[in-house]
Structures are given as C-alpha cells and as structure tokens.
C-alpha cells in the first residue's frame, strides 16, 4: 500500500535542493554535541583500528598471507597471487560459511529465506513511515554531510568530474539510531531477522546499527556496476519518496554473490592489469558488463515511499540512471561486517542452539 502522506522533511529537502543546493553541503552549527562521549563500544573498536594500520604498512604478499580472510582485504594485493585460485577459494569459503546460517532457520520459512540468500536481496513495503519524519528533519540540522564513497566521478582512474553530480550523507545521532531500530523492529515482518541473517551471512538482528540519510542527484561512482568486497555484506535503505525508472532506482544482479568463479575472475583481472580503481570493489564495464547482464537477471527496485530494500552488496549492484529533476532521498544502514572465521563460529553456535531448542 502506498503512503498517501508525503513526509514534510522530504518536501523541505527537495525545496532546499531546488533553491540553494549549498545549504545541503554546508557545515552545521550543531545544536547537539559535536563530539559524543567515548563509549565502551568505541574503545572496543581500537584493536580493529590498529589492525588496519598494520595492514597498510605490510608488503603485498604478507597482506595476502595474513589477511586472506579479512573483509577489508578486498582483493589479492600481488599479481602473483591474483594469477592463482586464491580469491576464488576464499570467496567460496565465505559463501559456505555464510550458508551455514540457513541450517538454523525454522522449516516454515526456510524456502523463502534460502531464495533470499541465493538471489542476494530482500524487500518489504512498509505502510507508514511518518514516524521517521521528525528524525529526518533534525539530522540535516545537526549532522555534517559527507559523500560516503559516492564520488563525483567514475572509478576508472581518469577522475573526470561528472557534471551536476551531488551526494550528501548525514549520520544520525546514537539516540536517533536507536529510535530508528525500534521503529524497524516494530514495523518489519516478524521473520525479518531470518532474512537479515541470510543476507549478512551470520545470525544477527537490527541492533547497534548506524543509520544515515542519503541525498544523491545525477551520476556518481556508485552508478557503475560493482561489488563492495569478496565477503557478504548486508546493506539496506528505505525509499523516502516514490522512485520510478527515472529516479535512480537501486539495481542488483540476482545470484551474482553466489558465483565465486565469475566474481573472483573480475577481481583478479583488475589486479593483473594494475587497475587499482577496479580491483577489490570491482567495476564492470563494456563487454564484461554485457556478459554479466546476460548471465544474471537485473532486478530494478522501483516502488513507493516506504519501500525497504536489503541487499548483499558483495554481489554486483549499482545506482540506476538518474533522469529526474529531484534528488533521490533514502534512509541507509549497514550491518556490521564479519570475516569468514567470525561467521563460521557465530553460525555454528546458532546451529547448536537451534538444535538444542528443537530437542527440548
């Protein structure tokens, strides 16, 4: 069912965009705290931060050896390794470890969840999202926007600026993130946690997730068909307007995540050809894109305000063509990424717990 009431906050953003686009990119004089107090969970992130620092200074071959299972080691670093089955092997392991979560899914929903895992996406039309209106209105008042990876050029190494490209992402405060999580838990269908786990590749729920408001216009680096990394990642967003074929709908190549051979080949090709802009977060262009479009079904997500979309962005995806005069506005989130070993352990524990509960 379509939401009949347009969000006041969205009307405000569309008016700001049309009248003075600079208002959406300027720094803010925060009415809330500019810097939140350090919390325990931030302290817990220090080991991960240090690990990434160590990763940066290691020689390429050592990166491939010691960080082969890490989510942030997106592609083989050395050409020698890229000419082997290294990337295909670890991609297959990630798929196998992620698929273990299906063994702890109740039988009455297993077929549907299994289809979600194989296709790589899930969607749900929410009836009423007006509760989010005040949060959206506030975030553009207190948060300083960033491009969040949506660059105003294609990642082909040319760095040619795309005319009329605009992107601004506003991070919600922790209290607002908690409010959004509560809203989604109450609004999404009861079995949603199973679909979320299937997409993420491990047992998880909507908690401790950070959200952002995304405003994009025109084309950017996300307009290219790409994968984020070799390991499954759950990203989602809610359309805050009606989105048709002209309004940059999200597009996804169904089943591409489960094709380790094709994905690893494209990644290796980028490394061997010294295409550092395409390796890892591999871009498909020209003949390779045409081959992918023949190999997989292209799912284009058009729909009404309140359409909730969740996708495994290790599969190939892109922002569709933007031919509308209005920006596309979405509420975005990403589930915490887990490496192969973490997924395996979490899913084995979930399976044991599932078996024990059934046995009681």
KEDRENLO-60423 format. One record per residue: residue in one letter; x negated, y, z of N, C-alpha, C, O in turn. Coordinates in pm, whole numbers, plus 50000, padded with zeros to 5 digits. Layout:
<sites>
AXYZXYZXYZXYZ ...
</sites>
This chain:
<sites>
X499154988050000500005000050000499125012550000498155013450075 X499475022049914498685034249904498985043750020500135045250062 X497925050250070498125060750169498745072750100498185077750002 X499875077550149500535088850084499965102150131500005112050058 X499445102350252498935114850306497455116350277496655107950318 X497075126750207495675129250180495015134950305495595143250374 X493795130350333493105134950453492735149650440492205153950338 X493045157450546492705171750544491205173950531490765183250464 X490425165350595488975166750589488455165050448487515171850407 X489055156050372488625153550234488985165550145488205169450059 X490165171250168490545183350094489555194650122489185202150032 X489145195750247488185205950287486845204050216486265213650165 X486365191650211485085188750145485185191449996484255197049937 X486285187449934486455189849790486485204749760485945209149658 X487115212549848487155227049829485765233149847485375242049771 X485005228449947483645233249969482765230049848481955238349806 X482935218049794482135213849678482415222849559481495226849487 X483695225949537484075234049422483665248649437483305255149339 X483715253849561483455268149582481975271249605481455280849549 X481305263249688479895266049719479225253049761479265249349879 X478615246149666478005233049691476895233649795476615223749863 X476255245449808475145246849903475605245150048474805241650135 X476885247650073477395246150209477315231650257477245229050377 X477325222350161477275208150197475865202950215475675191750261 X474865210950179473485206550188472675214250292471525210850319 X473255224450349472515232850442472355226150577473155217550615 X471295230050650471095225150786472165230650876472745241150847 X472445223950985473535227951072473025233751204471965229851254 X473795242851257473555247251394474425238351481475615241151498 X473855227951535474615217351600475395222451722474855229151809 X476665219051723477445221451844477245209851941477475211052061 X476795198351882476445187051966474935186851982474245195251924 X474425177552059472995176652082472285173251952472685164051881 X471235180651921470455177951800469695164951815469565157351719 X469215162551931468485150151959469155143152076469265148752185 X469595130852054470205123552163469125117752254467995115752212 X469495115052377468545109452471468085095652424468835088052363 X466825092752455466285079752421467015069152502467135070152624 X467495058952433468225048252500467445035252487466495034252409 X467845025652564467125012952569467005006852431465955001652394 X468075007352354468035001052222467015007852131466465001452041 X466765021052153465735027852075464355023052116463465021652032 X464175020552244462895015352292462645001452235461514997852205 X463704993652222463574980252169463174980152022462674970051971 X463384991351953463024992151811461544995251790461064994851676 X460824998351898459395001851886458574990351826457764992951737 X458744977651872457974966751811458154965851660457204963751586 X459394967551615459664967151471458964978751400458424976951291 X458974990451462458305002151405456804999651390456215002751286 X456194994051495454754991251492454414980551388453384981251321 X455304970651375455094960051278455054965551135454234961451053 X455944974951108455974981050975454724989450950454244990350837 X454204995651056452965003451043451794994251009450964997450923 X451724982751077450674972951048450804967850905449814966250834 X452034965450863452304960550727451734970050622451164965550523 X451884982950644451454992750545449954992650519449514995250407 X449154989550623447704990350609447064977050567445874976550537 X447844966150564447294953150527447044952250376447794958050298 X446014945150335445794942450191446984934650135447694927850210 X447204935750005448374929849942448564915049967449674910749999 X447504906949952447614892549970448014889150114448794879950137 X447474896650210447824894250351449284897850378449944891450460 X449774908050310451214911250321452024899150276452984895250343 X451634893250162452374881850109452304869750201453254861950210 X451184868150271450994856550358451744857950490452484848950531 X451544869350555452074870850691453494876350698454164874850801 X453964882650592455284888950596456234883050491457184889750449 X455984870750450456774864850341458264863650374459104864050285 X458574862150504459984860250541460654873150588461834872950624 X459924884250589460464896850641461344903950539461034904050420 X462414909650587463354916750498462664928550429462944931250312 X461774935450500461174947350440460024944150344459504953150278 X459624931250335458664927250232459464923650107459714911950080 X459874933750033460874932149928460404923749812461204916549751 X459114924449780458604917549662457174913049685456484918549771 X456704903049609455294899449617454434911849590454734919749501 X453384913449668452564925449653451454923549550451084933049480 X450924911449541449824908949448450344902249321451304894549325 X449714905249209450134899449081449914884349079450674876949017 X448874879849148448604865549154449794858149215450244848049161 X450284863149327451424856749394452684858049311453524848949310 X452834869249241454024871449158454104861749041455164860148981 X452984855349007452974845648897453274831448945453224821948867 X453584830149073453914817049131455414816349162456174825449127 X455834805549229457224803749270457494809749409458534807249470 X456544817549458456614823349593457954830349619458624827249717 X458334839549532459554847449557460814839049541461784840949614 X460794829949446461964821249427462134812049548463264809649592 X461024806949602461074798049717461664805049838462564799649903 X461174817049870461684823849990463114828749969463894829550064 X463464832049844464854835949816465794824249836466874825849892 X465374812449791466174800349813466324797349962467394793550008 X465224799050037465294796750181466264806350247467024802450336 X466254818850203467194828750258468634824750230469494825950316 X468894819950108470244815750071470674803750156471814803150204 X469754794150174470064782350254470304786050401471264781350462 X469434794550456469594798650596470894806450615471584804650715 X471224814950519472454822850527473684814050515474694816350581 X473594803850429474754795050406475094786550527476194781250535 X474164785050622474434777450743475614783050821476294775750893 X475844796250807476934802450882478284796550841479234796750919 X478364791150720479624785550672480014772950749481184769150750 X479054766550813479324754350887480004757051023480474747751089 X480044769851062480714773251188481974781651163482414789151250 X482544780051044483774787151008484954777551023484874766250974 X486044781551087487224772851102487744768050966487684775350867 X488224755850961488634749550835489754757150764489834756750642 X490614764050841491744770950778491334783150697492124788050616 X490124788050718489654799550640488384796450561487864805150491 X487884784150571486584780850512486544783050361485554788450310 X487584778950290487564780350143487444794950102486664798450013 X488234803550167488194817750132486844824050168486304832050092 X486314820450284485034825950327483904820850238482984828250205 X483994808150199483004802550108483014809749973481954812249916 X484194813049924484314820749799483694834549814483064839649722 X483874840449932483274853549958481744852549957481074861149899 X481204842250020479754840150021479214838849879478214845049844 X479874830849798479404828249661479554840349570478684842949487 X480634847649585480844859449499479984871049544479494878849461 X479794872349676478944882949730479684895349774479064905449806 X481024894949775481774906849815483104903349879483604892149866 X483664913349949484954912050017485614925750015484924935950025 X486934926050001487634938950004488974937450074489544926550081 X489464948650127490714948550203491314962650197490624972450223 X492584963450162493254976450154493854980150289494804973750335 X493304990350353493844994950480495005004550453494945012650360 X496035003650534497245011450509497135025950554497655034950488 X496455028150664496425041650720495055044450781494645037650875 X494355054350727493035057950780493015072250834491955078250851 X494195077750859494265091650906493595093551041493235104851077 X493415082751117492735083751246491275088151229490665093351323 X490735085951110489345089651083489195104351046488075109551040 X490305111151023490275124850970489465134451056488615141751004 X489695134551184489005143951272487515140851280486695150051288 X487135127951276485725124151281484985128851156483855133551163 X485645127451042485045131850915484885146950915483865152150870 X485895153750964485855168350968484715173351057484065183351026 X484475166451168483435170751262482035167651212481115175551234 X481845156251146480495152251110479825162051013478615163951019 X480605168150926479995177750834479675190850904479025199650846 X480145192251029479845204251106478595202551192477905212351221 X478295189951235477155188351326475975180651268474865181551321 X476175173151161475085164851109474365171750993474985178650912 X473065169750985472265174850874472185164150766471745152950794 X472605167250644472675156950540471305152850485470345160550490 X471245140550434470065135550363470535128850235471735126850216 X469605125350146470005118850022470185103750041470855097249961 X469585098150147469725083850183469415074450068470075064150052 X468415077949988467985069149881468655071549748468225065949647 X469715079749746470385082949620469645094649555470045106249568 X468565091449486467675101749429468275107949303469015101349230 X467965120649278468495127249158467695124049032467505132648946 X467225111549021466515106748903466545091548905466775085349009 X466305085548790466265070948783464885066148826463895073248807 X464815054148883463545048948934462795041648822462515029748831 X462475049348718461715043948605460305049648599459565047248503 X459935057248703458605062948707458475076448639457455083148653 X459495080548566459435093248495459815105148583459395116448557 X460605102448686461055112848779461735124648709461635136048753 X462405121648600463135131948526464415135448600465255126748624 X464555148148636465715152448713467005150248634467075153348515 X468035145048701469335143248640470165155648667470365159548782 X470645161848563471415174148576472725171548652473405161548629 X473055180848742474295180348820474375168148912475475163848949 X473225162548949473225151449044473265156949186472505166049221 X474175151249268474325156049405474565144149497475365135249466 X473885144049610474165133849711473875139549849472865146149870 X474775136949942474615141450080475245131050171476415127550157 X474435126250265474915116150361474765121750502473685126350540 X475845121250579475885126750714476035115450815477005107850809 X475095114050907475165103451008476085107451123475965118351178 X477005098451157477905100851269477165099251401476205091651410 X477595106451502477025105251636477335091451693478205084451641 X476645087551797476845074351856478285072651905478885062151885 X478825082851970480205081752020481205080351905482195073151916 X480945087351794481825086351678481675072751610482655067251559 X480455067351609480245053851555481055043651634481665034551577 X481065045151765481835036051850483325037251821484055027351821 X483765049551797485185051751766485565045351633486645039651620 X484685046351535484935040351404484985025151415485845018651355 X484035019451492484015005051511485315000251576485874990151534 X485785007351677487045003751744488205004351645489064995451644 X488225014651563489275016151462489275004451364490324998951333 X488085000751315488004989851218488384976451280489044968351216 X487964974251404488304961751470489814960151489490334949051487 X490494971351506491944971051524492684970551390493824965851383 X492034975451284492714977051156492484965651059493414961550988 X491254960351054490944949550961491604936551006491944935051123 X491784927350913492454914750945491664906851049490444908551062 X492354898351121491774891351235490564882851198489624881651277 X490574877051078489484868251036488324875850973487424869650917 X488344888950980487314896850912485894893050956484974893250874 X485714889651084484364886751133483724875051058482504874351046 X484544865851008484004854550932483484859250796482434854750750 X484214868150733483784873450603482524882250620481614881850538 X482514889950727481344898350755480104889650775479044892750721 X480234878850851479114869950876478634863250747477434861550726 X479584859350661479224852950534478434862350445477484858250379 X478824875050443478114884850360476754888150421475764889350348 X476684889750552475424893250619474454881450623473244883450626 X474984869350621474134857450626473854852550766473014843750784 X474534857950865474394853251002475614857451083476324866751044 X475854850751195477034853651277476904867651336475964870451411 X477824876251303477784890051354479174895951358480124890451302 X479284907351424480534914551435480274929451415479124933951409 X481354936951406481234951451388480924958251522481824963551588 X479674958051560479284965051682477834969351667477054963251594 X477484980051738476144985751728475754988951584474604987451544 X476744993451508476514997151368476565012251354477405018851415 X475665017651274475675032051248476455034751120476375027151023 X477195045651120478015049351005477575062850951476975070951022 X477875065150825477595078150765478705081750667479405073150615 X478845094650644479765099650543478965102550418477985110150422 X479365096650306478645098550181479415107150083480595104750057 X478735117250028479325125749925478385125749806477255130549815 X478835120349694477975119749575478725125249454479955124549446 X477955130549362478535135749238477525133549125476325135249144 X478045129649009477155127548896476375114548909476755105748986 X475295113548835474495101348837473295102948930472835114048954 X472805091848982471585091949063470915078249053471335069848973 X469885075949133469135063449122469985051149151469655040149108 X471085052849224471965041649253472905038449137473675028849145 X472855046449031473665043548913473065032148831473745026248746 X471785029048856471145017848789471515004748858471645004248980 X471694994148780471984981248837470734976348911469654975348853 X470894973349040469734969949121470094960649237471264959149272 X469074954449296469224947149421468414954449525467434961149492 X468814953349653468104960549759466844953249804465814959549827 X466914940049817465764932049856466114917549832467224914549789 X465184908249859465444894149832466404888049933467064878049902 X466514893650053467254887850164468644894050176468824906050155 X469624885750211471014890450219471174902450311470604902850420 X471944912150267472224924350343473704927550327474244927250216 X474364930650437475784934350432475914949550441475574955550543 X476414955550336476714969850334478184971650300478754963850225 X478774982050357480174984150330480534998850327479775007350373 X481695001750273482205015350276483705015350253484305005750203 X484285026550290485715028750272485895040350175485305051050193 X486715038350074487065049449985487945059150063488965055250120 X487555071750064488345081950133489205090050036489885099450076 X489155086249910490025091749806490485080149719489985068949733 X491415082549631491725072849527490575073049427490145083749385 X490085061349388488945060449297489345052449174489715040749184 X489275058849057489565051948932488265050048854487175052348908 X488355045948729487165043148649486305055548625485125054348594 X486905067448640486155079748616485425084548741484565093348733 X485775078948857485275084448983484145076849049484075076249172 X483255070848970482085063649023482455051949112482005051249226 X483275042549062483635030949144482415022049169481515021349085 X482395015249283481335005849313481464993949220482564989049196 X480324989049166480344977649074479364967049122478284970149172 X479754954449106478964943349161478964931549064479994928249006 X477794925249047477684913448964477934901149051477074896849128 X479124895549037479544884449121478644872249104478354868048991 X478204866549217477394854549212475914856749193475144847249197 X475504869149173474084871649144473194869149266472024865649250 X473734870749388472924868149507472464853649511471334850849549 X473324844449474473034830149485472124824849373471744813149375 X471774833349279470904829249168469474833349198469004843849153 X468764824949276467394828149317466454828749199465534836849198 X466664820249101465774819748984465804832848906464754838348873 X467004837748876467124849948798466594861948875465844870048821 X466974863149001466554874749081465044875049100464424885549084 X464454863749133463014863449156462234865949028461154871949031 X462774861348916462094863748788462014878648757460974883648714 X463114885748781463124900148755462154907448848461464916648807 X462124903148975461224909249072459764906749034458954916049034 X459434894249001458064890948961457634898648838456484902948826 X458564900148745458274907348622457874921748651456954927148590 X458564927848746458244941648783456854942648844456134952248817 X456474932848926455154932948989454054930648885453064937948882 X454234920648800453224917248699453014928848601451894931248556 X454094935948569454004947148475453664960348543453704970948480 X453304959648673452944971548751454064981948756453814993948767 X455304977148747456474985948755456874987048902457854980948945 X456114994748978456354995749123457695002149153458215000849264 X458255009149056459545015749078460705005849067461805008549116 X460454994349001461504984348984461304972149071462274965249103 X460074969249111459824957249190460444958749328460554969849381 X460834947549386461494948149517462954951449498463794942449488 X463264964249494464634968649464464764969049312464834979749251 X464794957249253464654955749109465764962849032466944961649065 X465354970048929466294976748838466434968548711465444963748657 X467664967048662467924960148537468234970548430469134978748447 X467484970048321467684979648213467634972348078467084961448069 X468194978447976468084973247841468564959047826469664955547868 X467704950647765468074936747737468334928847865469214920247868 X467574931847971467754924848098469124927748158469754918948215 X469564940048145470894943648195471974936648112472944931548167 X471794936547981472764929847894472834914947926473914909047926 X471674908947953471644894747990472414892348121473174882748132 X472204901148218472884899748347474384901348332475154894148396 X474814910548248476244912848228476904901048156478094898548172 X476114893748078476644881548015476664869948115477544861348110 X475694869748203475534858648298476564859248412477074848948455 X476854871348459477734872948576478924881848541478864890348452 X480014879648615481184888248598480974901448670480604901548788 X481204912448602481074925748662482394929348730483404931448664 X482354930148864483524934048942483474949048966482534954049027 X484494956148918484574970648936485664973749038486824969949019 X485284980549147486214982949258486894996549244486425006549298 X487984996749171488845008549169489935006149273490244994749306 X490525017049325491575015049423491965027649496491475038549466 X492865026049591493425037249664492565041049784491715033449828 X492815052849833492245057149961492475046350066493585041050078 X491425042950141491545032550242491065018950195491105009350272 X490605017950070490065005250023488725002650092487795010650080 X488634991750165487434987850239486684977650155487254967450114 X485404980250128484594971450044483344967350121482664975750179 X483064954450120481864949050183481134940850079481754932850009 X479804942550068479054935349966477684931250016477084938050099 X477204920049965475834915649990474964922349885474934918249769 X474244932749925473504940849827472144935049791471324941849729 X471884922449831470764915249771471174910649631470324907449548 X472484910249608473004907949473472984921149396472884931849456 X473074920249265472974932349183474254940749190475364935449186 X474064953749202475174963049218474764976949171473584979549147 X475744985749159475454999649119476645008549149477765003949175 X476375021449146477445031449148477905033349004477095036548917 X479185031448980479695032648844479595046848790479315056248864 X479825048248661479715061248593480645071448657481795068448690 X480125083648675480895094348738481295104648632480475112648587 X482555104248593483075113348491484185122248545484895128748469 X484335122448678485335130748741484725144248780483505145348794 X485565154348795485095167548839484965168448991484435178149043 X485455158249060485395158149206484305148549253483995138849184 X483715151149369482725141849424483395129249473484585129249504 X482635118249480483155106149543482765106549690481605108649724 X483755104549778483525105749922483865092449988484975087149971 X482905086950062483075073950125482565074050268481705082250303 X483075065050350482535062650482481695049850471482235039250441 X480395050850496479465039850470478945033550598478885040050703 X478575020750591477875014450702477035002850652477254997550543 X476064998950733475224987450702475014979250828474714984750934 X475164966050816474924957050928473414955250943472684955350844 X472964953451066471534951851091470974940251009471564929551002 X469814942550947469194932350863468444922150949467834925451051 X468504909550905467794898850975466934891050876467334889050761 X465754886750921464884878550839465324864050836466294860350902 X464624855950758465014842050737465064834250869466054827350896 X464014835350951463964827651075465044832051174465644823751242 X465294845151180466334850151270467704844851229468484840651314 X467984844951100469264839751051469404824951084470454820451129 X468324817551061468364803151086468694800251232469564791951261 X468004806851324468224804451466469614808651511470284801451585 X470054820551466471374825451503472464816051452473424813051524 X472314811251327473334802751268473344788751327474404782551340 X472164783551364472114770451430472804771251566473564762451604 X472524781951640473164783751770474684785051754475444779451832 X475114792651652476554794251626477194780851591478324778151631 X476474772551515476994759351476477124750251598478134743451613 X476104750251684476154741951805477324746151894478064737751946 X477474759351912478574764451993479924760651933480844756952006 X480034761651801481264758251730481614743551750482774740051774 X480604734951739480824720451756481244717051900482124708751922 X480614723651997480914721052136482344725152170483054718052241 X482764736752118484114741652144485144732152085486174729452146 X484864727151965485804717851900485874704551975486904697751974 X484754700952039484714687952107485444688152241485844677652293 X485624700152296486264701452427487784699152416488494699752517 
</sites>
